[in-house]
Amino acid sequence: MSRNVTKGKHRSKRAEILKALHHTPVDIVQLRKLAIAPEGLLTSELRAQVWPYLLNTVNQKLKAPENIRQHPEFQQVILDVNRSMKRFPAGISDEKVTELQDQLTDLILSVLSLHPELNYYQGYHDICVTFLLACGPQLSFQLVERLSTHHLRDFMDPTMNSTTHILNYLIPILDKSDSELVKYITESEVGTTFAISWLITWYSYVLHTQDEIERLYDFFLSCHPLMPIYFAAQIVLQSSEDVMAGECEMSRVYQILTQSARKPNLPLEELIRKSSDAFILFPPSHLAREAAEFYKNNLAVSTFCDYALVARHETPDTVLRRLGIYPDDKLPKKKEVLRTSPKKNYWNAARTAVIAVSGAVGAVVVAASGLDWAPDLFNFL
């Protein structure tokens, strides 16, 4: 594609984004569509304007607590922040590096001090630095606080149990596309731990550039909180030939899988498209029973409406726990899962994905608070 054509498409999409922002009220559904569609929101400048609407923080006013550097995690945060220099723009001065490190430290400690129930984990700083570089210290505090108390909440529990529950969906998603690969992975006894770092850092630990990470965040912020696990499945499927080409031995398979997200020139747009398609065909409510049966943990969310999760901005594992752990004889009946080929037209698939995962959000987020409205929706489920 010629440079002039690309510039023309960028100008056109930029105009669409600004039109949705300037609409009265702001067109949240259209912003989500544009964020999911190829190349996402295009620039950090536009993301700083759109992400607050995607996270419903526009009217949120937060004040950073005092004495944040007395937080018990201060020393660990400093160690992790000092290791984050590779994420900073190349060629910046030592003074700018120090400034960014101080801002990152304060961002993390401000959120942790504001919410004592949140437990810091290594990898959290990778997400925080993405927002800091894209949006600056003040706006990133608003965004990271909301993200930490919702999308990332399950990763910030005292134990890894909640993260394990989310990982339980990986094998059922894979099984819908490649049952032979699932048999091979199961036989190797590799498990799903290879994907933990992907999830808890929202892939910022494995992608190579800030632009790639921001583009992926456009997608995740616009979709169901379980979308990162659908994205993980597509990365694994892309490496299926490499996985199955040799001995079915745990260390070999684990090595291939852990490196699969680090490949140079990862086809990000293709993976996003396929993740959207997989979500449409196999939403979490259709996979909950299979996830529960596969891991023998009796989790079920089949009765939960998928788009309601996004409307409420509720974290995935919170839903799993809130809906209960069912005895074997009370598990919801297995639902028939649609088995059709994903749609080839990306724009149609993306449009359908937005309707599927955020159809209610357009009416919700532009109101005073989607969180206030959502419980009424749950009364009808």
Stockholm file with secondary structure:
# STOCKHOLM 1.0

chainA/1-381         MSRNVTKGKHRSKRAEILKALHHTPVDIVQLRKLAIAPEGLLTSELRAQVWPYLLNTVNQKLKAPENIRQHPEFQQVILDVNRSMKRFPAGISDEKVTELQDQLTDLILSVLSLHPELNYYQGYHDICVTFLLACGPQLSFQLVERLSTHHLRDFMDPTMNSTTHILNYLIPILDKSDSELVKYITESEVGTTFAISWLITWYSYVLHTQDEIERLYDFFLSCHPLMPIYFAAQIVLQSSEDVMAGECEMSRVYQILTQSARKPNLPLEELIRKSSDAFILFPPSHLAREAAEFYKNNLAVSTFCDYALVARHETPDTVLRRLGIYPDDKLPKKKEVLRTSPKKNYWNAARTAVIAVSGAVGAVVVAASGLDWAPDLFNFL
#=GR chainA/1-381 SS CCHHHHHHHHHHHHHHHHHHHHSSSCCHHHHHHHHHSTTTTCSHHHHHHHHHHHTTCTTCCCCCCSCGGGSTTHHHHHHHHHTTGGGSCTTCCHHHHHHHHHHHHHHHHHHHHHCTTCCCCTTHHHHHHHHHHHHHHHHHHHHHHHHHHTTTGGGGSSSSHHHHHHHTTHHHHHHHHCHHHHHHHHHHTCCSGGGHHHHHTTTTTTCSCHHHHHHHHHHHHTSCTTHHHHHHHHHHHHTHHHHHTSCCCHHHHHHHHHHHTTCTTCCHHHHHHHHHHHHHHSCHHHHHHHHHHHHTSCBCCTTSCHHHHHHHTCCHHHHHHHHCBCCGGGSCCCCCCCCCCCCSCHHHHHHHHHHHHHTTHHHHHTSSCHHHHHHHHHTTC
#=GC SS_cons         CCHHHHHHHHHHHHHHHHHHHHSSSCCHHHHHHHHHSTTTTCSHHHHHHHHHHHTTCTTCCCCCCSCGGGSTTHHHHHHHHHTTGGGSCTTCCHHHHHHHHHHHHHHHHHHHHHCTTCCCCTTHHHHHHHHHHHHHHHHHHHHHHHHHHTTTGGGGSSSSHHHHHHHTTHHHHHHHHCHHHHHHHHHHTCCSGGGHHHHHTTTTTTCSCHHHHHHHHHHHHTSCTTHHHHHHHHHHHHTHHHHHTSCCCHHHHHHHHHHHTTCTTCCHHHHHHHHHHHHHHSCHHHHHHHHHHHHTSCBCCTTSCHHHHHHHTCCHHHHHHHHCBCCGGGSCCCCCCCCCCCCSCHHHHHHHHHHHHHTTHHHHHTSSCHHHHHHHHHTTC
//
